[in-house]
Amino acid sequence: MLRDNKPFALLSYCFILCIMPLVQKKDDEFVQFHARQGLALFLCEMAFFIVSIVFPFLFRPAAFIFAVLSFWGMIKVLRGERATLPFIHSLSQKLDI
């Protein structure tokens, strides 16, 4: 069961594609855990992108941090683990989906 859902969990950390696992795998806790974190990460990325329009020096450090968090989440998915990403996990728990 877990192997079949890893591709959907991996999509959770690929920008806007995080919506696909949220919609298609509503009954899978593992996928939903990662999809919620992926959505929170995507929302933070978009917020920092908008802020970087006014403060362009923030874009590169923020982009690097978000890329590292996405990569970390993908590695945890491939291992079949649940990673609580710093700051992102607490935001994902507040999302009402």
C-alpha positions in Angstrom: 0.0 0.0 0.0 2.7 2.4 0.9 4.7 1.9 -2.3 1.6 2.7 -4.4 1.2 6.0 -2.8 4.8 7.2 -2.7 4.5 8.9 -6.1 1.5 10.9 -4.8 3.4 11.8 -1.7 6.4 12.9 -3.8 4.1 15.3 -5.7 3.3 17.0 -2.5 6.7 18.8 -2.5 6.5 19.9 -6.2 5.0 23.4 -6.1 1.4 23.6 -7.2 1.2 19.8 -7.8 0.7 19.4 -4.1 -3.1 19.8 -4.8 -3.3 16.5 -6.7 -2.6 14.3 -3.7 -4.9 16.4 -1.5 -7.8 15.7 -3.9 -7.0 12.2 -5.1 -5.8 10.4 -2.0 -8.1 11.7 0.7 -8.2 8.4 2.5 -4.4 7.9 2.9 -2.9 9.4 6.0 0.7 9.2 4.8 -0.1 11.0 1.6 -2.3 13.6 3.3 0.4 14.3 5.9 2.9 15.1 3.2 0.4 16.9 1.0 -0.6 19.2 3.8 3.0 20.1 4.4 3.6 20.5 0.7 0.7 22.9 0.5 1.9 24.9 3.5 5.4 25.0 1.8 3.9 26.2 -1.5 1.9 28.9 0.3 5.0 30.1 2.1 7.0 30.1 -1.2 4.3 32.2 -2.9 4.2 34.7 0.1 8.0 35.1 -0.1 7.9 35.5 -3.8 5.4 38.4 -3.4 7.5 39.9 -0.7 10.6 39.6 -2.8 9.1 41.9 -5.4 9.5 44.7 -2.9 12.7 43.3 -1.2 14.5 41.4 -4.0 17.5 40.5 -1.8 15.2 38.0 0.1 14.5 35.9 -3.0 17.7 33.9 -3.2 18.0 32.9 0.5 14.3 32.0 0.7 14.4 30.0 -2.5 17.4 28.0 -1.3 15.7 27.3 2.1 12.4 26.2 0.4 14.3 24.0 -2.0 16.2 22.3 0.9 12.9 21.8 2.7 11.3 20.3 -0.4 14.2 18.0 -1.0 14.2 16.9 2.7 10.5 16.1 2.4 11.1 14.1 -0.8 13.8 12.1 0.9 11.6 11.3 3.8 8.8 10.2 1.5 11.2 7.8 -0.3 12.2 6.4 3.0 8.5 6.0 4.0 8.9 8.3 6.9 7.0 11.3 8.2 9.2 14.4 8.4 8.0 17.3 10.4 9.5 20.2 8.5 10.5 23.1 10.8 7.8 25.9 10.9 6.1 24.3 7.9 4.6 21.5 9.9 3.0 23.8 12.4 1.5 25.8 9.5 0.2 22.6 7.9 -1.7 21.7 11.0 -3.5 25.0 10.9 -4.8 24.5 7.4 -8.4 23.6 7.3 -8.8 21.4 4.3 
